[in-house]
């Protein structure tokens, strides 16, 4: 007898429509087009956007973290990888032209997109223009183009501010995102923007949530307590300077049976107490009144503190600052403030932070490569088997000393083949100009497997390389060893580094040491063959 599960799947595959039909949902909590996933009411919907805006605008630590992210990503280089097909190169050139032909610069566009880090998401409408050169339209200066080929290019990719997104539009059956409704200045009228007209950048796609998850979400709790403690600290400092104001009044003024005049006077005295401040206009005028027994009816005084506070608020605030930076892997900005932290620790933390930024850059390029660039090319005529792709550079600059050491060891071991692409890459890492190499350019041919010439063998013997060692090496390796020995004698590299390089080429470490250690630095003779 067939099981209930078997019957279920048999019914499911009876037709093509059945097997292609989506059954479940992501489970995203949505009400009226508004995402309700956040369990803290203060962080939901528009109120949450205002809280994140306050965190980014007011908190110095949050501002420092976001400024660091902004500046690191702004300096990243971008390039277009040509596609495949008859028009692969032409399409890549066209996309690159469009990137630099918008009303906003490409760098400013990327900077605007980065708002998704603080809010969790960022919406950018794709606005196009026909490239007909200068149109000189005072009402629409962004319609101008640097090109007049008649193609359709990007006019701009403007942000649709997070606070103006009124609600999202989801498909009734599948729950997939179909678009959004925006309400913004100046008329706040609803503007329907379909999904195929905007780009959606998110930090997270959990449950297909269009609003992602702000990187400041985990920092909200330490930020909240830190803000309150700073406010209390400010009030405490002011009260320590001014003193705690105290007013003494007759008991009947505090009773429920007080008459209107007494209540009015009491209200004025309370107002005086609340407004006691230390400033250029400080002062208090108080009535000098006595009762029928000659007792003073009203008295005003200031109570001062008798010592230090029980808690060190600076340490508490610093602890919350550290937690805020830790939530985004940016606690390296706190190193040195407490006179602790080594250079190695700072390097390790910045590497992790750069890796995280690289992940966000990857997600940004995926959105362009999957949606923006294909839509742009579909509006024009290109014969392509594969569309061009946007690629980003590294966030961190390469350690040139480590790179030089690595490539030197590879070359000395005969494991590096010089090519035009390799040369360009190495020059780019050092921010050096690239050579104009064409298809017929001379490229150094590898000499990894050539035989040891008599001249090379003689030079090696003169440099102190044992003959039995040269028997196991090829010509390139022997020449590399001789060159390294020459660099040691000329004081260009330390002996310890030379031993490592020669060992990497293929000689035993003890043999490398016997070759290098006898060298007199700075006094290399011609008898050594160099």
N, C-alpha and C positions, 0 to 999 in steps of 0.2 A: 504494500500500500504506500502510495507516494506521500512524503511528508508535506506539512503545510508550507515549508520553505520552498520545496521543489515546485509545488503548484503555483506558488507566487511568482517564481521566476519564469515558469512556462507561460503564464499569462502575460508577463512583461515583454517577452520576445516574440509574441504572436505576430506583431506588425513592426515595421521599421520605425513607426512613430513611437511605439512603446519603448524600444531600446534607446531611442534618442531623447526621450523625455526625462527632464530633471525632476526628481521626486522630493528630496529633502531641501532644507534651507540652511543658511549659515548660522541662523539663530541670533542675528543682529537685532538688538532691542531698539525699535523705531516706533515713534508715535507721531502721527501727523506729519511725517517727513523729517522729523527731528530725531537725532540719535540720542538715546537715553542710556547708553552703556555706562556712563560715569555714575558711580554710586554716591559721590559727594555732590549735593545740590549746587554748591557754590561754583563747581567747575563744569556744570552742564550748560550747553547752548550758549547764548550770547553772554550770560554772566561769566561763564568760564573763560571766554575770549577776553573779557575785560580784566579778569584776574591775571591771566598770562601776560596781557599787555602791561599791566602794572608791574609785574615781576621784571619784565624786560626793560621797562623805562625807568624804574626807581631803584632797583637793587644793584649796587655796584659790582657784586660778585657775579650775578647773572649777566649783567651787562658786559663784564670782562670776558666771560666764557663765550658769549655770542659774538663779541667783537673779534676774539681770537679765531673762531670758526669762520667768520665773515672774511677776515683778511687772508687767512690761509687758503680758502677756496677761491677768492678773487684772483690770486696770483697763479692759479693753475692754468696750464696751457691746454687749448682745445684744438683738435684737428679732425678732418673728415677722411675716413678710410674709403677709397673708391669702391664702388660696387662692381658687380660682374655683368657682362653683357656688352653689346656694341657701344652703348652710351655710358658706360660705367664711369669713365674719367670726366666726361662732360657733366654728368649728374652730380658728381662730387664737387666739381667747381661751382655749379649752380647753387647747391646747398650752402657752400661756404660764402658765396656772394650774398645770399639771403641773410645769413647770420650777421653780416656787416652792413646790411642795407636797411636795417630797421630804424625807427625813430629813436629808440633807445640803443645804447651800445650793448654788445653782447655781454660784457662784464656786468653792466648794470642790470641786465635781464637776469643773469645768474644770481646776482645779489638779491633781487626781488624774489626769486624762486626760493631762496634760502629761508624765507619766513616760515616755510613748512617745518623747520626745525623747532621753532619756538611754539607754534600753534598746533603742530601735528600734521597739518596739511596746508596746501597752497593751490589755489585755482587760478589758471591763466588762460584767458580766452585767446584763441587763434584768430587774429585779424589779418586779412590779406589785402594786397593792392596789386594793380596791374603796373608793371614796370614800363613806364612811358617817359622816363626822364623827369625833368623839372616841370611841374604843373603850375607852380606859383599860385597856389590857392591859399589866400590868407586865412580862410576858415578851416583849412585842413592841411597844415604844413607837413604832417607826417606822410602825406600821399606822395611826396617827392621821392625819386629814386635815382640811384647812381647809374642805372642802366635803362636802356630804351629798346629792349628786345621784344616787348609786348608780353612777356611771360608773367605769370602770377607768382608773386613772392610774398614773404612775410612783411606785413606792415608794422606790426608790433605784437608782443605777447604780454599784454598788460595783466596785472594781478586783479582779481576780484576779491576785495578785502574780506578776511575771514568773518569779521563782525557783520558784514552785509549779506551773508548767505542766510536767507530766511528759512529755507528747507530744501531737502533733497527729494528727488523724484525717483522712485523705485518701480520696477516692473511688478504688477500685481501678482503674477503667477510664480515667478522665479525669485523675486526680491533683488534682482540685479539693478545696479545704478543705471538710470536712463538720462539724467540731467539734474538741473538745480533751478531754484527760483531765487533771484536776488532782489533785495530791496535796499536802495542806497539813495544818497543825496543826488539831486535836490528835491525830487518829487516823491521818492519812496514808493513808486509804482512797481508792481511785480514785473520782473524781466526773466523770461524763461530762456535758459541756455541749455541746448541739448548736449549730450555727452560727446558727440563728434565735433563739437566746436570749442572744447576746452581741454587743457592738459591738467591732470590731477597728480600732484606730487605728495607723497605721504611718507612718514617715518615708519609706519607699520601698516600691514594689510590684514591684521587679525579680524576674522569674521567679515571680511570685505568691508570694513568700516571706512566710509569715505573721509572721515575726519582724522584717521590715524590715531596717533598718541603723542602728545607733546613730550619732548625730552625733559621738560620742566615739571612733568607730573610727579615724579618721585622727589623732586626738590620742593614741592609745595609745602609739605609738613615742616621741614626745617626753616623754610622761608617764613611761614606763618608765625611760628614761635619766635623767630629772630625779630620779625617786625614788631610783635607785641612787646618783647623785652626791650627793644630800642626805644619804643614809645614810653614805657615805664621808666627806663633809664633817664630819658630826657625830662620827664616830669619830676623824677627824684632829684636830678641835678638842680632844676629850677627851685624846687622846694628847699633843698639844702642851702641854696644861695639866699632865697627870700625868707625861709623859715615857714613853718606851718602856721597859718593864720588862725587865731582863736578869738571869738567874740563872746562876751558874757552879757546876757540880757535877763531881765526879770522873768521869773517862772511863768507869770501869767501870759507873757508873749508867746510861750510855747504850748499853751493849753488849747484844747479844742474850743473853749469858750471865749477865746480872744476876740475882741471887737475888730471891726474893719480897719480902724486906724492902726491898731497893734499889728495885725497881719500884714498890712502894707509896709510898716516900718521894718518888721522882721524880714520881709522879702528883700528890701533894700539892703539890709545888713548882710544877708546871704549873698547877694550880688557882689557886694564889696569883697567878701571873703574869696569868692571864686575868681575875681579879677585882680588879686594881688600879684603883681609882677615886678621884677627888677628891671627898670628901664629909665630913660631920661626924664620921664614924667611921673615917676613913682611918688606916692603919698596917699595918706588916708585922712579924711576929715570925719571925726566922730563926735556926736553930741556929748557935752559935759553936763549931764542931768543927774539930779539927786532926788531921792524920794523924801517923804515927810519926816523920816527918821535921820536924814542926812547921809544915807548910804548911796554910793555911786551906782546908778542904774545901768549904765552901759560901759563896757570896758573892751578894749581891743589890744591884743598882744601877739607876738610871734614866738612860736616854740622852735628852737633849733635842735639839731640832732646832737647826740652826745658822743658819737664815734663813727667808725667805718661800718659799711654794710656787711651782712653775713655772707653774701654771695658776691663773687667776682664776675660782674656782668660781661667784662671784656672776654674772659675765658669762655663763657657760655656762648657769646656771639661768635667768637672764632671757631668754636666747635660746630656751630650750625653752618658757618661759611664753608668749612671743610666738607661737611656732608653734602652741601649743595654742589660743590665741585666734583665730589666723588660720584654723584649720580650720573654725571655726563663724562666720566673718565678724564676730567680736566683738573684734578687736584695738583697737578704739577705747578700750577700758577701760585700755589701756596708755599712751595718749597723756598726756603731761605727766609721767610718771614719769621719763623721760630728758630732761626739759626741751626736748622737741621736739614739733612738731605744732601746726598752726594751727587756728583756729576753723573755717575753711572745710573743712579736711581732716576734722575731727571730724564736722561736719555731713554731709559726703558719706558717711563710713563708717557713721554711724548710720542714714542713709537706706537704705543697702543692707541693713543688719541688719534694719531695720523691714520692708523688702520681703520678706525671707526669713521673718520671723515671720508676715507676712500670708499667705504661701503655706501655712504650717502651719495657720493659722486656716481658710483655705479648705478644706483637706483634712478638718479636723474637722467643719465645717458640712456638707460633702458626705456624710459618714457619717451624721449626724443626719437630713439631708433624704432620703437614699436608703433608710435602714433604720429608724432609731429612730422617727421621726415617722409614717411610713406604718404600721408595726406597731402603734403606739399607737392610731392612728385606726381601724385594722381591728378593734380590740377594742371599738369603740364605733360608734354609728350616726350617720354624717354623710353628707349628700348633697353630693358634691364631684366636680368635673370635674378639679381640680388641687389637690393637698394644700398646706397652708401650708408655708412654708419658714423655716428659721432663718437669720438674717443677723447678721454681726458688724460692729462698728464699726472705726475705724482704730486702729492701734497707737500711732502718734504723734499728738500734738495739733497742730492746724493752726497755722501761723505766722499770727497774726491781722493783723500788719502787712502781710505779703505778700498775704493774702486781701483786706484792705481796699483795698490799692492796685490789685489785679486787678479787683475789682468796681467800683471807682470809674472806672477807665478804660473798662470795658465800658459802664457807665451813661452816661458822658460821650459815648461814641461812639454812643449810641442802640442798643446791641446787647443790652441786658439788659431783659427783660420781667418786671416784678414779679409774682410769684405767691405764693399761700399756701405752696406747697411750698418755694419758694426762701427765703421768709422764715423758715420753720421750720428749714431747713438752716443758714442763716447764724447763727441764734440758738443752735442746737445746737453749732456750732463754737466759739462763745464761752462755752459752758456757761451760757447765759442762759435764763430761763423762757420757755416757748413760750406764745403767746396762745391763748386758747380761741376758735378760729375754727370756725364751722359752715358748712353749705352755703350759707347766705344771708349770709355775712360779706362785708363790702365789701373788694374787692381793687382796688388802684390800677390803673387802666387805663393801658396804655402810650400814650405821646404821641410815639412815634418819628416818625410821618409827618405831624404837624400843620404848618400853615403859620405863617410868621413874622408875628406880630401887630405893628401899629404901635408898641404900647408896648414890645414886646421889641426891635424894631429901634432905637427911640430909646434904650433902655437900653444896647444894644450899642454904638451910636455914641458915647454919653457915656463908655463904658468904654474906648474906643479901638479898637474893632473896625472895620476898614475896611468901608464899605458894599458893596464888591464881594465881600467875603468872606461877608457874610450872605446874598448872593444865591444861594450854592451850598449853604446849610445850611437845615435845617428848624427849626421852632420849638423843639423839645426841645434841639437842638444849640446854638442861640443862647443859650437860657436856661442851659444847662450852662456855656457859656463865660463868661457874665456872672457866674455863681455862683463859678466858679474864680477870676476876677479879684478878686471880693470877698474870697475866702479868702486870697489873696495879700496884699491890702491890710490884712487883719486879722491878719496874721502867723500864719495857721493852716497854710499849706503853703509850702514854699520856691518860689522863682521857677523853678528848674530843673525841679521836678516839675510845676509849672503848665504850662510849655512842652511837656513830654511829654504831658500830658493833653489840652491843646488840639490838639496835633498828632494825637493819636489820634482826636480827634473828626472831623478831616477837613481842617484847615487846613495849609498848608505850614509847615515848621519855621521858615523865616525870618519868615513873617508872624506866627507864634505868638510868636517872640522880640520882634518890634517891638511887639506888644500888651502883653506882660508886663514887659519890661525897664524901661520908663519909670515903672512904678508905684512910688510912694513907700510903702514898707512902714510900716504903722501910722498913716499920715496920709491915708487914702483920703477924698476929699472928696465931698460930696453932688452936686457937678457931674458926677461920673462916673456918676451914675445908680444908685448902690448905697446 
